[in-house]
Amino acid sequence: MAVNLLAVGLGVAGLIVLGVAGARVVIAARMLNSQIARVHRQFKDKEDLRG
């Protein structure tokens, strides 16, 4: 019985760790995407100034 509870506890802890890691990846991807979009806008503005 105790072994089963330990296994369930470790499984839940593992899922929590995976969830936190996944959330961090999503946040990092969104930040990178916004930075890339900002750079694209900067280049577009420079091209517009050239004519």
C-alpha distance matrix in Angstrom:
0.0 3.8 5.4 5.2 6.4 8.7 9.9 10.7 12.4 14.3 15.4 16.7 18.4 20.0 21.3 22.7 24.5 25.8 27.1 28.8 30.4 31.5 33.1 34.9 36.3 37.6 39.3 40.8 42.1 43.7 45.3 46.7 47.9 49.8 51.3 52.5 53.9 55.8 57.3 58.4 60.1 61.9 63.2 64.2 66.1 67.9 68.9 70.2 72.4 73.9 75.0
3.8 0.0 3.8 5.4 5.1 6.1 8.6 9.9 10.4 12.2 14.1 15.3 16.3 18.1 19.9 21.0 22.4 24.2 25.6 26.9 28.4 30.0 31.5 33.0 34.5 36.0 37.5 38.9 40.4 42.1 43.5 44.9 46.4 48.1 49.5 50.8 52.4 54.1 55.5 56.8 58.5 60.1 61.5 62.7 64.5 66.2 67.3 68.7 70.7 72.3 73.5
5.4 3.8 0.0 3.8 5.4 5.0 6.1 8.6 9.7 10.5 12.1 14.2 15.1 16.3 18.3 19.9 20.9 22.4 24.2 25.7 26.8 28.3 30.2 31.5 32.7 34.5 36.1 37.3 38.7 40.6 42.1 43.2 44.7 46.6 47.9 49.0 50.8 52.6 53.8 55.0 56.9 58.5 59.7 61.0 62.9 64.5 65.5 67.0 69.1 70.5 71.7
5.2 5.4 3.8 0.0 3.8 5.4 5.0 6.1 8.5 9.8 10.4 12.2 14.1 15.2 16.5 18.3 19.9 21.0 22.5 24.4 25.6 26.7 28.6 30.3 31.4 32.8 34.7 36.1 37.2 39.0 40.7 41.9 43.1 45.1 46.6 47.6 49.2 51.1 52.5 53.5 55.3 57.1 58.3 59.4 61.4 63.1 64.0 65.4 67.6 69.1 70.1
6.4 5.1 5.4 3.8 0.0 3.8 5.4 5.1 6.0 8.5 9.7 10.5 12.1 14.0 15.2 16.4 18.2 19.8 20.9 22.5 24.2 25.5 26.9 28.6 30.1 31.4 33.0 34.6 36.0 37.5 39.1 40.5 41.8 43.6 45.1 46.4 47.8 49.6 51.1 52.3 53.9 55.7 57.1 58.1 59.9 61.8 62.8 64.1 66.2 67.8 68.9
8.7 6.1 5.0 5.4 3.8 0.0 3.8 5.5 5.0 6.1 8.5 9.8 10.4 12.1 14.2 15.2 16.3 18.2 19.8 21.0 22.4 24.1 25.7 27.0 28.5 30.2 31.6 32.9 34.4 36.2 37.5 38.8 40.4 42.2 43.5 44.8 46.5 48.1 49.5 50.8 52.5 54.1 55.5 56.7 58.5 60.1 61.3 62.7 64.7 66.3 67.5
9.9 8.6 6.1 5.0 5.4 3.8 0.0 3.8 5.4 5.2 6.1 8.6 9.8 10.4 12.3 14.2 15.3 16.4 18.3 20.0 21.0 22.3 24.3 25.8 26.8 28.5 30.3 31.5 32.7 34.6 36.2 37.3 38.7 40.7 42.1 43.1 44.8 46.6 47.9 49.0 50.9 52.6 53.8 55.0 56.9 58.5 59.5 61.0 63.1 64.5 65.7
10.7 9.9 8.6 6.1 5.1 5.5 3.8 0.0 3.8 5.5 5.0 6.1 8.5 9.7 10.5 12.3 14.2 15.2 16.4 18.4 19.9 20.8 22.5 24.4 25.6 26.8 28.7 30.3 31.4 33.0 34.7 36.0 37.2 39.1 40.7 41.8 43.2 45.1 46.7 47.7 49.4 51.2 52.5 53.5 55.4 57.2 58.2 59.5 61.6 63.2 64.2
12.4 10.4 9.7 8.5 6.0 5.0 5.4 3.8 0.0 3.8 5.4 5.2 6.1 8.5 9.9 10.6 12.3 14.2 15.3 16.6 18.3 19.8 21.1 22.7 24.4 25.8 27.1 28.7 30.2 31.7 33.2 34.7 36.1 37.8 39.2 40.6 42.1 43.7 45.3 46.6 48.2 49.8 51.3 52.4 54.2 55.9 57.1 58.4 60.4 62.1 63.2
14.3 12.2 10.5 9.8 8.5 6.1 5.2 5.5 3.8 0.0 3.8 5.5 5.0 6.0 8.6 9.8 10.4 12.2 14.1 15.3 16.4 18.1 19.9 21.1 22.4 24.3 25.8 26.9 28.4 30.3 31.6 32.8 34.4 36.3 37.5 38.7 40.5 42.2 43.5 44.8 46.6 48.1 49.4 50.7 52.6 54.1 55.3 56.8 58.7 60.2 61.5
15.4 14.1 12.1 10.4 9.7 8.5 6.1 5.0 5.4 3.8 0.0 3.8 5.4 5.0 6.3 8.7 9.9 10.5 12.3 14.4 15.3 16.3 18.4 20.1 21.0 22.5 24.4 25.7 26.8 28.6 30.4 31.4 32.7 34.8 36.2 37.2 38.8 40.7 42.1 43.1 44.9 46.7 47.9 49.0 51.0 52.7 53.6 55.0 57.2 58.6 59.7
16.7 15.3 14.2 12.2 10.5 9.8 8.6 6.1 5.2 5.5 3.8 0.0 3.8 5.4 5.1 6.2 8.7 9.8 10.5 12.4 14.2 15.1 16.5 18.5 19.9 21.0 22.6 24.4 25.6 27.0 28.8 30.2 31.4 33.1 34.8 36.1 37.4 39.2 40.8 41.9 43.5 45.3 46.7 47.7 49.5 51.4 52.4 53.7 55.8 57.4 58.5
18.4 16.3 15.1 14.1 12.1 10.4 9.8 8.5 6.1 5.0 5.4 3.8 0.0 3.8 5.4 5.1 6.3 8.7 9.8 10.7 12.3 14.1 15.4 16.7 18.5 20.0 21.3 22.7 24.4 25.9 27.2 28.7 30.3 31.9 33.2 34.7 36.3 37.8 39.3 40.7 42.3 43.9 45.4 46.6 48.3 50.0 51.2 52.6 54.5 56.1 57.4
20.0 18.1 16.3 15.2 14.0 12.1 10.4 9.7 8.5 6.0 5.0 5.4 3.8 0.0 3.8 5.4 5.1 6.2 8.6 10.0 10.5 12.1 14.2 15.4 16.5 18.3 20.0 21.1 22.4 24.4 25.9 26.9 28.4 30.4 31.7 32.8 34.5 36.3 37.5 38.8 40.7 42.2 43.5 44.7 46.6 48.2 49.3 50.8 52.8 54.3 55.5
21.3 19.9 18.3 16.5 15.2 14.2 12.3 10.5 9.9 8.6 6.3 5.1 5.4 3.8 0.0 3.8 5.4 5.0 6.1 8.6 9.8 10.3 12.2 14.2 15.2 16.3 18.3 19.9 20.8 22.5 24.3 25.6 26.7 28.6 30.2 31.3 32.7 34.6 36.1 37.1 38.8 40.7 42.0 43.0 44.9 46.7 47.6 49.0 51.1 52.7 53.7
22.7 21.0 19.9 18.3 16.4 15.2 14.2 12.3 10.6 9.8 8.7 6.2 5.1 5.4 3.8 0.0 3.8 5.4 5.0 6.2 8.6 9.7 10.6 12.4 14.2 15.3 16.6 18.4 19.9 21.2 22.7 24.4 25.7 27.2 28.8 30.3 31.6 33.2 34.9 36.2 37.6 39.3 40.9 42.0 43.6 45.5 46.7 47.9 49.9 51.6 52.8
24.5 22.4 20.9 19.9 18.2 16.3 15.3 14.2 12.3 10.4 9.9 8.7 6.3 5.1 5.4 3.8 0.0 3.8 5.4 5.2 6.1 8.5 9.9 10.7 12.3 14.3 15.4 16.5 18.3 20.1 21.2 22.5 24.3 26.0 27.1 28.6 30.3 31.8 33.2 34.6 36.3 37.8 39.2 40.6 42.3 43.8 45.1 46.6 48.4 50.0 51.4
25.8 24.2 22.4 21.0 19.8 18.2 16.4 15.2 14.2 12.2 10.5 9.8 8.7 6.2 5.0 5.4 3.8 0.0 3.8 5.5 5.1 6.0 8.5 9.9 10.5 12.2 14.2 15.2 16.3 18.3 20.0 20.9 22.3 24.4 25.7 26.7 28.4 30.3 31.5 32.6 34.5 36.2 37.4 38.6 40.5 42.1 43.2 44.6 46.7 48.2 49.3
27.1 25.6 24.2 22.5 20.9 19.8 18.3 16.4 15.3 14.1 12.3 10.5 9.8 8.6 6.1 5.0 5.4 3.8 0.0 3.8 5.5 5.1 6.2 8.7 9.9 10.6 12.3 14.2 15.3 16.6 18.4 20.0 21.0 22.7 24.5 25.7 26.9 28.8 30.5 31.5 33.0 34.9 36.4 37.3 39.1 41.0 42.0 43.2 45.3 47.0 48.1
28.8 26.9 25.7 24.4 22.5 21.0 20.0 18.4 16.6 15.3 14.4 12.4 10.7 10.0 8.6 6.2 5.2 5.5 3.8 0.0 3.8 5.4 5.1 6.3 8.7 9.9 10.6 12.3 14.3 15.5 16.6 18.4 20.0 21.3 22.7 24.4 25.8 27.2 28.9 30.3 31.8 33.3 35.0 36.2 37.7 39.5 40.9 42.1 43.9 45.7 47.0
30.4 28.4 26.8 25.6 24.2 22.4 21.0 19.9 18.3 16.4 15.3 14.2 12.3 10.5 9.8 8.6 6.1 5.1 5.5 3.8 0.0 3.8 5.4 5.1 6.3 8.7 9.9 10.6 12.3 14.4 15.4 16.5 18.3 20.1 21.2 22.5 24.3 25.9 27.1 28.6 30.4 31.8 33.1 34.5 36.3 37.8 39.0 40.6 42.4 43.9 45.3
31.5 30.0 28.3 26.7 25.5 24.1 22.3 20.8 19.8 18.1 16.3 15.1 14.1 12.1 10.3 9.7 8.5 6.0 5.1 5.4 3.8 0.0 3.8 5.4 5.1 6.3 8.7 9.9 10.5 12.4 14.3 15.3 16.4 18.5 20.0 21.0 22.5 24.5 25.9 26.8 28.6 30.4 31.7 32.7 34.7 36.4 37.4 38.7 40.9 42.4 43.5
33.1 31.5 30.2 28.6 26.9 25.7 24.3 22.5 21.1 19.9 18.4 16.5 15.4 14.2 12.2 10.6 9.9 8.5 6.2 5.1 5.4 3.8 0.0 3.8 5.4 5.1 6.2 8.6 9.8 10.7 12.4 14.2 15.3 16.7 18.5 20.0 21.1 22.7 24.6 25.8 27.1 28.9 30.6 31.5 33.1 35.1 36.3 37.4 39.4 41.2 42.3
34.9 33.0 31.5 30.3 28.6 27.0 25.8 24.4 22.7 21.1 20.1 18.5 16.7 15.4 14.2 12.4 10.7 9.9 8.7 6.3 5.1 5.4 3.8 0.0 3.8 5.4 5.1 6.1 8.5 9.9 10.6 12.2 14.1 15.4 16.6 18.3 19.9 21.2 22.7 24.3 25.8 27.2 28.9 30.2 31.7 33.3 34.8 36.1 37.9 39.6 41.0
36.3 34.5 32.7 31.4 30.1 28.5 26.8 25.6 24.4 22.4 21.0 19.9 18.5 16.5 15.2 14.2 12.3 10.5 9.9 8.7 6.3 5.1 5.4 3.8 0.0 3.8 5.5 5.1 6.1 8.6 9.9 10.5 12.1 14.3 15.3 16.3 18.2 19.9 21.1 22.3 24.3 25.8 27.0 28.3 30.2 31.7 32.8 34.4 36.3 37.8 39.1
37.6 36.0 34.5 32.8 31.4 30.2 28.5 26.8 25.8 24.3 22.5 21.0 20.0 18.3 16.3 15.3 14.3 12.2 10.6 9.9 8.7 6.3 5.1 5.4 3.8 0.0 3.8 5.5 5.1 6.2 8.7 9.9 10.4 12.4 14.3 15.3 16.4 18.4 20.1 21.0 22.5 24.5 25.9 26.7 28.6 30.5 31.5 32.7 34.8 36.5 37.5
39.3 37.5 36.1 34.7 33.0 31.6 30.3 28.7 27.1 25.8 24.4 22.6 21.3 20.0 18.3 16.6 15.4 14.2 12.3 10.6 9.9 8.7 6.2 5.1 5.5 3.8 0.0 3.8 5.4 5.2 6.2 8.6 9.9 10.7 12.4 14.3 15.4 16.7 18.6 20.0 21.2 22.9 24.7 25.7 27.1 29.1 30.5 31.5 33.4 35.3 36.5
40.8 38.9 37.3 36.1 34.6 32.9 31.5 30.3 28.7 26.9 25.7 24.4 22.7 21.1 19.9 18.4 16.5 15.2 14.2 12.3 10.6 9.9 8.6 6.1 5.1 5.5 3.8 0.0 3.8 5.5 5.1 6.1 8.5 9.9 10.6 12.2 14.2 15.4 16.6 18.4 20.0 21.2 22.8 24.3 25.8 27.3 28.8 30.2 31.9 33.6 35.1
42.1 40.4 38.7 37.2 36.0 34.4 32.7 31.4 30.2 28.4 26.8 25.6 24.4 22.4 20.8 19.9 18.3 16.3 15.3 14.3 12.3 10.5 9.8 8.5 6.1 5.1 5.4 3.8 0.0 3.8 5.5 5.1 6.0 8.6 9.9 10.4 12.2 14.2 15.4 16.4 18.3 20.0 21.1 22.3 24.3 25.9 26.9 28.4 30.4 31.9 33.1
43.7 42.1 40.6 39.0 37.5 36.2 34.6 33.0 31.7 30.3 28.6 27.0 25.9 24.4 22.5 21.2 20.1 18.3 16.6 15.5 14.4 12.4 10.7 9.9 8.6 6.2 5.2 5.5 3.8 0.0 3.8 5.4 5.0 6.2 8.6 9.9 10.5 12.3 14.4 15.2 16.5 18.5 20.1 20.9 22.5 24.5 25.7 26.7 28.8 30.6 31.7
45.3 43.5 42.1 40.7 39.1 37.5 36.2 34.7 33.2 31.6 30.4 28.8 27.2 25.9 24.3 22.7 21.2 20.0 18.4 16.6 15.4 14.3 12.4 10.6 9.9 8.7 6.2 5.1 5.5 3.8 0.0 3.8 5.4 5.2 6.3 8.7 9.9 10.6 12.5 14.3 15.4 16.7 18.7 20.0 21.2 23.0 24.6 25.8 27.4 29.3 30.7
46.7 44.9 43.2 41.9 40.5 38.8 37.3 36.0 34.7 32.8 31.4 30.2 28.7 26.9 25.6 24.4 22.5 20.9 20.0 18.4 16.5 15.3 14.2 12.2 10.5 9.9 8.6 6.1 5.1 5.4 3.8 0.0 3.8 5.4 5.1 6.2 8.6 9.8 10.7 12.3 14.2 15.4 16.7 18.3 20.0 21.3 22.7 24.3 26.0 27.5 29.0
47.9 46.4 44.7 43.1 41.8 40.4 38.7 37.2 36.1 34.4 32.7 31.4 30.3 28.4 26.7 25.7 24.3 22.3 21.0 20.0 18.3 16.4 15.3 14.1 12.1 10.4 9.9 8.5 6.0 5.0 5.4 3.8 0.0 3.8 5.4 5.1 6.1 8.6 10.0 10.5 12.3 14.3 15.5 16.3 18.3 20.1 21.1 22.4 24.5 26.0 27.1
49.8 48.1 46.6 45.1 43.6 42.2 40.7 39.1 37.8 36.3 34.8 33.1 31.9 30.4 28.6 27.2 26.0 24.4 22.7 21.3 20.1 18.5 16.7 15.4 14.3 12.4 10.7 9.9 8.6 6.2 5.2 5.4 3.8 0.0 3.8 5.4 5.0 6.2 8.7 9.8 10.5 12.4 14.4 15.2 16.4 18.6 20.0 20.9 22.7 24.7 25.9
51.3 49.5 47.9 46.6 45.1 43.5 42.1 40.7 39.2 37.5 36.2 34.8 33.2 31.7 30.2 28.8 27.1 25.7 24.5 22.7 21.2 20.0 18.5 16.6 15.3 14.3 12.4 10.6 9.9 8.6 6.3 5.1 5.4 3.8 0.0 3.8 5.4 5.1 6.3 8.7 9.9 10.7 12.6 14.2 15.4 16.8 18.6 20.0 21.4 23.2 24.9
52.5 50.8 49.0 47.6 46.4 44.8 43.1 41.8 40.6 38.7 37.2 36.1 34.7 32.8 31.3 30.3 28.6 26.7 25.7 24.4 22.5 21.0 20.0 18.3 16.3 15.3 14.3 12.2 10.4 9.9 8.7 6.2 5.1 5.4 3.8 0.0 3.8 5.4 5.1 6.2 8.7 9.9 10.7 12.3 14.3 15.5 16.6 18.3 20.2 21.5 22.9
53.9 52.4 50.8 49.2 47.8 46.5 44.8 43.2 42.1 40.5 38.8 37.4 36.3 34.5 32.7 31.6 30.3 28.4 26.9 25.8 24.3 22.5 21.1 19.9 18.2 16.4 15.4 14.2 12.2 10.5 9.9 8.6 6.1 5.0 5.4 3.8 0.0 3.8 5.5 5.0 6.2 8.7 10.0 10.4 12.3 14.3 15.3 16.3 18.5 20.2 21.2
55.8 54.1 52.6 51.1 49.6 48.1 46.6 45.1 43.7 42.2 40.7 39.2 37.8 36.3 34.6 33.2 31.8 30.3 28.8 27.2 25.9 24.5 22.7 21.2 19.9 18.4 16.7 15.4 14.2 12.3 10.6 9.8 8.6 6.2 5.1 5.4 3.8 0.0 3.8 5.4 5.1 6.3 8.8 9.8 10.6 12.5 14.3 15.3 16.7 18.8 20.3
57.3 55.5 53.8 52.5 51.1 49.5 47.9 46.7 45.3 43.5 42.1 40.8 39.3 37.5 36.1 34.9 33.2 31.5 30.5 28.9 27.1 25.9 24.6 22.7 21.1 20.1 18.6 16.6 15.4 14.4 12.5 10.7 10.0 8.7 6.3 5.1 5.5 3.8 0.0 3.8 5.4 5.0 6.3 8.6 9.8 10.7 12.4 14.2 15.5 17.0 18.8
58.4 56.8 55.0 53.5 52.3 50.8 49.0 47.7 46.6 44.8 43.1 41.9 40.7 38.8 37.1 36.2 34.6 32.6 31.5 30.3 28.6 26.8 25.8 24.3 22.3 21.0 20.0 18.4 16.4 15.2 14.3 12.3 10.5 9.8 8.7 6.2 5.0 5.4 3.8 0.0 3.8 5.4 5.2 6.1 8.6 9.9 10.5 12.2 14.3 15.6 16.8
60.1 58.5 56.9 55.3 53.9 52.5 50.9 49.4 48.2 46.6 44.9 43.5 42.3 40.7 38.8 37.6 36.3 34.5 33.0 31.8 30.4 28.6 27.1 25.8 24.3 22.5 21.2 20.0 18.3 16.5 15.4 14.2 12.3 10.5 9.9 8.7 6.2 5.1 5.4 3.8 0.0 3.8 5.5 5.0 6.1 8.6 9.8 10.4 12.3 14.4 15.4
61.9 60.1 58.5 57.1 55.7 54.1 52.6 51.2 49.8 48.1 46.7 45.3 43.9 42.2 40.7 39.3 37.8 36.2 34.9 33.3 31.8 30.4 28.9 27.2 25.8 24.5 22.9 21.2 20.0 18.5 16.7 15.4 14.3 12.4 10.7 9.9 8.7 6.3 5.0 5.4 3.8 0.0 3.8 5.4 5.1 6.3 8.7 9.9 10.8 12.8 14.7
63.2 61.5 59.7 58.3 57.1 55.5 53.8 52.5 51.3 49.4 47.9 46.7 45.4 43.5 42.0 40.9 39.2 37.4 36.4 35.0 33.1 31.7 30.6 28.9 27.0 25.9 24.7 22.8 21.1 20.1 18.7 16.7 15.5 14.4 12.6 10.7 10.0 8.8 6.3 5.2 5.5 3.8 0.0 3.8 5.4 5.1 6.2 8.6 9.9 10.8 12.7
64.2 62.7 61.0 59.4 58.1 56.7 55.0 53.5 52.4 50.7 49.0 47.7 46.6 44.7 43.0 42.0 40.6 38.6 37.3 36.2 34.5 32.7 31.5 30.2 28.3 26.7 25.7 24.3 22.3 20.9 20.0 18.3 16.3 15.2 14.2 12.3 10.4 9.8 8.6 6.1 5.0 5.4 3.8 0.0 3.8 5.4 5.1 6.1 8.7 10.0 10.8
66.1 64.5 62.9 61.4 59.9 58.5 56.9 55.4 54.2 52.6 51.0 49.5 48.3 46.6 44.9 43.6 42.3 40.5 39.1 37.7 36.3 34.7 33.1 31.7 30.2 28.6 27.1 25.8 24.3 22.5 21.2 20.0 18.3 16.4 15.4 14.3 12.3 10.6 9.8 8.6 6.1 5.1 5.4 3.8 0.0 3.8 5.4 5.0 6.3 8.9 10.1
67.9 66.2 64.5 63.1 61.8 60.1 58.5 57.2 55.9 54.1 52.7 51.4 50.0 48.2 46.7 45.5 43.8 42.1 41.0 39.5 37.8 36.4 35.1 33.3 31.7 30.5 29.1 27.3 25.9 24.5 23.0 21.3 20.1 18.6 16.8 15.5 14.3 12.5 10.7 9.9 8.6 6.3 5.1 5.4 3.8 0.0 3.8 5.4 5.1 6.5 9.0
68.9 67.3 65.5 64.0 62.8 61.3 59.5 58.2 57.1 55.3 53.6 52.4 51.2 49.3 47.6 46.7 45.1 43.2 42.0 40.9 39.0 37.4 36.3 34.8 32.8 31.5 30.5 28.8 26.9 25.7 24.6 22.7 21.1 20.0 18.6 16.6 15.3 14.3 12.4 10.5 9.8 8.7 6.2 5.1 5.4 3.8 0.0 3.8 5.4 5.2 6.6
70.2 68.7 67.0 65.4 64.1 62.7 61.0 59.5 58.4 56.8 55.0 53.7 52.6 50.8 49.0 47.9 46.6 44.6 43.2 42.1 40.6 38.7 37.4 36.1 34.4 32.7 31.5 30.2 28.4 26.7 25.8 24.3 22.4 20.9 20.0 18.3 16.3 15.3 14.2 12.2 10.4 9.9 8.6 6.1 5.0 5.4 3.8 0.0 3.8 5.4 5.3
72.4 70.7 69.1 67.6 66.2 64.7 63.1 61.6 60.4 58.7 57.2 55.8 54.5 52.8 51.1 49.9 48.4 46.7 45.3 43.9 42.4 40.9 39.4 37.9 36.3 34.8 33.4 31.9 30.4 28.8 27.4 26.0 24.5 22.7 21.4 20.2 18.5 16.7 15.5 14.3 12.3 10.8 9.9 8.7 6.3 5.1 5.4 3.8 0.0 3.8 5.4
73.9 72.3 70.5 69.1 67.8 66.3 64.5 63.2 62.1 60.2 58.6 57.4 56.1 54.3 52.7 51.6 50.0 48.2 47.0 45.7 43.9 42.4 41.2 39.6 37.8 36.5 35.3 33.6 31.9 30.6 29.3 27.5 26.0 24.7 23.2 21.5 20.2 18.8 17.0 15.6 14.4 12.8 10.8 10.0 8.9 6.5 5.2 5.4 3.8 0.0 3.8
75.0 73.5 71.7 70.1 68.9 67.5 65.7 64.2 63.2 61.5 59.7 58.5 57.4 55.5 53.7 52.8 51.4 49.3 48.1 47.0 45.3 43.5 42.3 41.0 39.1 37.5 36.5 35.1 33.1 31.7 30.7 29.0 27.1 25.9 24.9 22.9 21.2 20.3 18.8 16.8 15.4 14.7 12.7 10.8 10.1 9.0 6.6 5.3 5.4 3.8 0.0
